[in-house]
Amino acid sequence: MAHRVRAAPLRTNIVIQLSYAVHVQSEEKTGSVSAVLERASGIFFLAEAMFTCQRPGRWVWAIVGGALLAALIVVLALRAHESHRGPGIGVTGPTGAGGGGGALETNIVVVPSAGTYVPSAGTVSIIVECVGGGGAGGGAAPTGADVAGSAGGGGGSGGYTRTAVDHPASATVVIGLGGAGAPSSAGTPGGTTTFGPGLCAAAGGAGGVVVALFGEPSAGVANGGGGAAASGVGDFAAAGSPGTWGEVVLSNLTQVAVGGTGGSSQFGDGALSVVVQSGGGLPAGQPGTAASSYGGGGSGAAQVNMAATAFAGGNGADGVVVVTEFRRAAS
């Protein structure tokens, strides 16, 4: 009786050991596969395929499996590289002028006076911020009477504009000067700040006006200067702040005058108000206070019962240009 001999079952044992570690440093020049392989600071792979076959030809599957595994390692390396690299840094979007994954540094340049801006070496983009000059506060007039008073309103602050510029070139800078205060007169407006030509411009704030009162009882106000309107040249514009009223109050008990507060700008407060009083330990008259923050408005002057004395309103502060540079880090 014939006996059929059964072939022993195919036994294929594949043991794969995989050790994979990738540490990718973000570099400026990382955009190709070759750069990935050059910049990857560690890919370690060990594969050992041990197999036994009782049928010939099964070694082909080991070769195919090894090729697929090698391809998998390359894909994982590329994905790890991209996740570490992250999006490019730019000022006009994720892949703006500063994009592409290169390391950028920022440098802030404050331009407080007229001149020429020259980009620093390696600058690829800038953000320009302009603030116009602040208006002056109104003055206080001599009243020519014993029971009388005068006050000026505060000056308005300069407007604000902002714009982004790719691949900047040298630009002319004009700084809007702060308005000047004068005795008995309304404050003069601030000047316009420009960066360009045609890239950024911000108008100056208006000056405060004057009020004078005679006799008691009476009360009155002097309007503060308006802040510059939300207009100008740039990608974004914001209005300046108005100055507050100057006030005079005369009664049979006391006479008080208050110079208006200057308007605050995007970069700081306006000048503080002054308060005067006939008697009561306060001075009877004071000039307005000059603004100290870029583009801030000056405060109004005030006086009571000073028949022959006039006071000037406080000067507005000059405007400014602030440039934020995005530049390539030195290698």
Beta strands, then each sheet from edge to edge (+ up, - down):
strand 1: 104-111
strand 2: 115-117
strand 3: 123-131
strand 4: 148-152
strand 5: 160-166
strand 6: 171-174
strand 7: 193-196
strand 8: 200-202
strand 9: 210-214
strand 10: 218-222
strand 11: 232-233
strand 12: 236-238
strand 13: 246-250
strand 14: 255-258
strand 15: 275-277
strand 16: 285-286
strand 17: 302-304
strand 18: 320-328
sheet 1: 1+ 18- 3+ 5- 12+
sheet 2: 2+ 6- 7+ 8- 11+
sheet 3: 9+ 4- 17+ 16-
sheet 4: 10+ 13- 14+ 15-
end
